[in-house]
Amino acid sequence: MKSSSLSVQNDGTDNILRPRPIQLGNPMVLRAQSEEGVLKPTHGIDFTPSGISSGRSTPLPPDAPPSVKSISSVRKQVRAQHKQRLFPTIDYAARVSHFDPRSDYKDFRGFFVLFWIGLAIMVLTTMLRNIKDTGYPLRVQVWALLTANTWQLGLSDIVMIGSTGLSLPMQRLFRRSNGWLRWMNCGMIMQSVFQVAWLGLWVNWPFMLNWTWTAQVFFTLHTLVLLMKMHSYAFYNGHLSTTEHRLSALDNPENASTAAAVRYPTPTTKGDSFDFATEEKKQEDEKVALSQLREDLALELTSPLGHVTYPQNLSIANYADYILCPTLCYELEYPRTENTQWVELFWKTLAVFGCIFLLTITSEEFIVPVLHESALRLEGIDSWSEMGLILAESISLLLFPFMVTFLLVFLVIFEYVLGAFAEITCFADRHFYSDWWNSCDWLEFSREWNIPVHHFLRRHVYGASRPYVSRNTATLITFLISAFGHELVMGCITKKLRGYGFLAQMMQLPIVALQRTKFVRGRRLLN
């Protein structure tokens, strides 16, 4: 076509291919396009502006004031920055993808929704397959396990919760005592004996009643939760009673101890950042002023928010509130929301039952059949090679259902159950987990996937043992107590203590040591 052909402009000064001038159209259209910035006057073509408006802007009169001229100039500059081109262009810049580690994009809620959509598709497919095979949408084998011993479980759970309340009168007794029943004398020993006897009774309770393993696992897990809550309540209040006695003794400073006030370890305190040897030397070399010591002791008896002071907290209402709060570490006072969001509570409660339903479907359709079939195949096998193949095949078939089960258990506990109790009690701190899915070592994972238990172990096990042992020994003690808890749960499932849970937990220590070497530390690949 003539309009798209090229001609050589050779006037002796340059040799550049240029497009031929287009044939002039309607002067009114050309004038309007020129004002819009689409066409620019080319060489040899004179576009003389006229006083006729294009419809987009009004020509300024010669006697326009300076303010109007300024506004008109700015409008022209803005329109020039948004020029309409004959061919659309793309603005390129130095950017990274959403999944790039350097990206600041953190909102992946769409994948969370996609996860639930995938589970919904799984449920619908399973129900259709069951209707085709059996005529019923669901199987009932796992449902029978979940609904067995329901009334006994509920009544026993209520009695167990009420029995933890004995810690309250015991703390009042230790506080009023002026002799051997004080906390630092025999009070701590009495509380420890009571906790051991309490744990032994309620751990053996499901065995005595011959409950199913599902009811027993739930009851045992709740037993461990209540044990940690009771321990934190008793030992923190015992520390406060000792502090109160010291503060009262300073009314007669001649016979009172002037040692520095002892701060109870908090969940976020780094145990290895406190040098106890240096602190003791400081106490020996420097005399702490009596007024400052009184202030430190009084500060320890007051909540961080400043609204509650020991012993005002030694009440039934305070203890009942603490039992319902989604935390394992006792404090005199917690941050609270203004009111309960009842709609949010309804959705979280509904989500709890929805997750239990999904867990049942996953176990019924993808876990129990594999275990049953593998048990039948292993009965008549004598060859180790065939046995290994059967075990490898069964494990490979169980990996994905177990992963789904783990994610559902995590959601139902840390997002919905704890979130529901936080709404009921107006508990404001909802940080029950962190981004454990980005963890690069076992210690980081253990800190972030279960923050309430991590806070308890760091405060009442690691932090409490650090004044007496080294950091490595305190870490070993913490892992030992955690391993005993895991083995106890495994024993409730298998009805035998085989050491699988204990061994799996303690195997993390050499893995942690390996991950802290210079060859592995800080690396994301294969970590």
Summary of the structure (lengths in Angstrom):
residues: 527
radius of gyration: 36.4
end to end distance: 64.0
largest distance: 115.6
contacts: 1307
relative contact order: 0.06
helix: 63%
strand: 3%
